[in-house]
Amino acid sequence: VPGQNAMAVTAARRSSLGDLGFWADRTALHEAASHGRALQLKQLLEGGASVNVVTVDNITPLHEACIQAHPNCARLLLQAGAQVDVRTIHGSTPLCNACASGSLECAKMLLEYGAKVNPSLTALTASPLHEACIQGSVELVRLMIASGAKLEAFDVHFGPPLHIACAKGHLDCVKELLMAGANVNSVKFHETALHHAARVDVVDMIELLVEFGANVYASDNLGKKPADYTTPESPSHSYLQFYEKNSLSLQQLCRISVRTMLGTRASEAIGQLNLSYRIHNYLQFHHQPTIQLTQESTGVLKKRKKYF
């Protein structure tokens, strides 16, 4: 009977959603959360509005508050019992949204309420750490790492977080990831972070990656090295060419070996070693390198660097 079938579908839908509420179009609660109307939001909640009501895309008011970076609204929703890890139809959690919007306050609050920093990845969503790298917020990247974010979480579109941070040209985020122990030579279709840095032509980023051990000879699936993605005569091209022709110094190789051996514990462990100030700073990359690549009459590139 058509009527009975319709009732069965409704019952099954209610059961599968649990306390998320019923399927619904965008509600007044969504609108208030999206526009940061905390007073209206509070009144709606006190009036009996379902805090976990969802749209047809499974978007909750908490998603809306986080993607629009409204921490006051997010707090009201969480205090009212909003589900902290509910996922949209595309797989995004409120923490993903908070990182995508660059809202450090929302992200901290969600973590305090037990949000997962490593939700399972889908083909349509990135991890909170990926989103923070895309946004370029070094504070959020630092927070996600401190909260246990997986440095090698692999997104089908971006690869690991280091790749997307390089592709977006966010040098500070790249350094945070590398200092935390991210694999500088991780690959996606044979493409490395150094390929991305070369494309965006950020010489300081290229230098940082190389000093952490990036392979300047790595070929992508098109058979191209990082230098092949730089403009001839550019500083980035000159820098990469220099290291294709000249190996790293023993000093640099020792630093890479120490940090590779210690992995994600490197920064903490080095800080506990009884080392001289200069060696400690060198191992922790606490220096302001200055690079000068000059074309001399012989046509040979020379590299000068001052660390301390």
N, C-alpha and C positions, 0 to 999 in steps of 0.2 A: 504494500500500500504506500503510495507516494508520501502521505502525511507521516506514516510511521517511519519511513526511511529518513525523512527530514529530521524527525525527532531523534533518531538514532545517531545521525551525524552530529547534531547539536550536542548530544550527551557525550559523545566521544571527544569532541573538540574541547568541551569544558573539562573533561577528565585529563586530557593531555596537557592542558595549560596549567592545571593546578591553581595555585594562588596568584598566577600572573593575571588572572581576570579573563574576560572574553575578548575575542577579536573586536576591534573597534576602529573607526576612523580617528583622525587626529582630534583630541579632546581639548577642553579648556585648560586642563592640567598640563598637557603638552605645550600649549601656547604660553601659559604663564611661566613654565620652566625655561622655555626657549628664549623668552624676552626678558628674563631676569626679574619678573614681578613677584618678589618674595612674599609680600603681604597678600596678594591675591592667591598665591599658591597655598599659603597657610590657611586662608579662609576656605578654600576648596577642600583641603585635606580635613579640616575640622568639620566641614559640612558633609563628610562621608565619601568624598571622591576616592576611588581605588588608586592607591599609590603605584600599583604595578600594572595599570591598564596599558595595553599595547595597541599599536596601529597594525595594519595589515602587513607591515614590514617588520613587525615585532620590535618596534622602537618604543621605549618607555620614556616617561618624563625625565628619568635620571639620565638617560642617553642625551636628551635634549639639553639639560642643564650643563652637562659636561662638554658637549661639542660646542656650546656657545660660551663656555667658560664663566659660568655663574655659580661660584662656590656657595653662596648663601642659599640658593635654591637647592643645590645638591645636598647641603647639610639638612635642610628641612625634609627632603625626600628620604634620606637615609635614616633620619631619626624616626620617620613615620613607617619604616619597615621596607623601604625599597630594596629589591634584590640587587646585590652589588655586582654579580657576575652574569646577569641576564644578557643574552646575545641577540643581536639583530638578525634578520634573515641572511645577512651577509657575514655574520660571525663576529661582529665588533662588540666588545664589551664597553661599559662606561669608562673603564681605565684607558682603553684604546682611544676613545673619544677625547678624554681629558688630555692625553699626550698629543693627539692630533691638533688640538686647539692651543697647546702650549700652556695649559693651566696647571701650574705647579701646586696650587692650593687644592684644586679638585683632586689631583692625583694623590696627594698626601692623605686627604680625607678618605678616599676610596680604599687605600692601603690600610688605613687604620680600621676600616670596617671589614677587612679581610679579603679585599679584591686579589685575584690571582694575577701575579706579574707575568706568568707564562701560560696564558690560555692556549689551547690547542689551535694551531694555525689551519686556515682553510684556504681555498684557492681565491677567495674574495676578500680576505682581510690580512692585515699585518699585525705583528705583535706590538704591545705598548712601546717596547724599546725601538722597534722600527719606526713607529709613528713619531717618537721623540727625536729620532735622527732626521727624519724628513722635515720636521718642524725646525730643527736646528737649535733646540733648547738644551744647552749643556747642563743646566740644573736638573732637568727632567731625565736626561741620559744618566747623570750621576745618581739620581734617586732610583731609577730602575735597576741600575747595576748593583747598588747597595742593597736593594730589595731582593736580589737573587735572579735577575733577568738572565736568560741564557744568551751568551755572547755569540753563539753560532746558530741561533734560531734561524731556520732557512725558509725564507718566503719565496714562493714560486716566481714572483715578478722581480723582486729586488735582490734575492740571495740573502746573505747575512747582513746584519745591521751596518757593519763597517762599509760594505759596498754602497749602500744608499747614502750614508753620511758623506762619503767621498763624491758620489755622483751629484749631490746637492751642494758640494763645496763648503761643508761646515767643518772647518779645521779644528775648532775646539772640541767638537763631538768626536772627531776622529782620534784626537789625542786621548780623550777619556777612555775610549774603547781599547786603544792600544795599551794604555797604562794598566787597564783592568785585565789584560791578557788575551784580547781578541787575536785570532790567527791572522797575521798580516798577509799570508799567502793563500787564504781560503779562496775557492774558485766556484764560479757558476758558469757553466758552458766554457770552461777554461779561461774565463775572464776573471781578473783579479782586481782588488781595490786600486792598485796602481794604474790599471787601464782607465778606470773612472777618473782618477785624479788627473791623469794626462789629458783626458778629454776636456775637463773643465779648466785646465791650464792654471792650476794653483800651485806655484812652485814651492811654497812653504809646505804644502801638504805632500807633495811629491818627495821633498827632502825628508819629512818626518817618516813617511812610509819606508823609504830606503834605509833610514837609520834604524828602523825597527826590523830590518831584514827583508824587505820586499824584493822580490826577484825581478830585476830589470830586463831579464831575457825571456820572461814568461810570454808564451804565445796564446792568443785566444782562439776561438773556433774558426776565425778567418786567417789564422797564421800571422797575426800582427802583434808586435811587441808594443809596450806602452809608448815608446818614443814615436812609433808610427802614427799616433793620434795627436801629436803635438805639431805646432806650426814651425817650419824650419826657421832658424835664427831666433826663435823665442827663448827666454831663459829656461823654460821647462824642457825644451828640446836639448839645449846645451847641457843642462844638468844631467839628463838621462844618458846622453851620449858620453858624457864624462865617465859615468859609472859603468857603461858598457865596455869602456876601454881601460878602466882602472878599478881594481878590486877594492873592497873596503879595507880600512886599516886594521891592524891586529887589535888596536884599542876598541874599535867599533865592533869587531867580530866577538871579542870577549864580552862586551856588554850584551850583545844579542844572545850569546850562549847562556849567560847568567839568567837573563830574564826568561828565556825559553825554558830553561830547566825548572825555574820556579813557577812558571805558568801564571795562573790567576792570583797566586800568593806573592808575586814578585815585589810589588810596591811595599806591602806590609813587611815582608821578610827582610828586604834590603834596609828598611828603616830601623830594624832591630840589630843589624850587624855593626860591629865595632870598626867603623871605617873612617878614614879621614874625610873632612868636609868636602874636599874636591872630588874624591872618588864617589862618595855618596851622591853628590849632586849630579855627577856624570851618569851614574847608573839610573837615577831617577829622572833624567832629562830636565833637570833644573838649570837650564842654561838658555841664553839668548843667542843662538847661532847667527852669524852674519856670513853671507855667502857672496863671493865675488868671482864670477867666471869671466876671465878676460882672454881675448884672442890676441896672442902675441905674434910677433913677426914670423915665428916658426910655424904658426898655425896650430900650436898645441894648446889645448885648454888646461888652465891651471885652476885649482880650487883652493881658496884660502878660507879658513874657518877659525873663529875665535870663540871659545866656550866659556871662559871665566874672566 
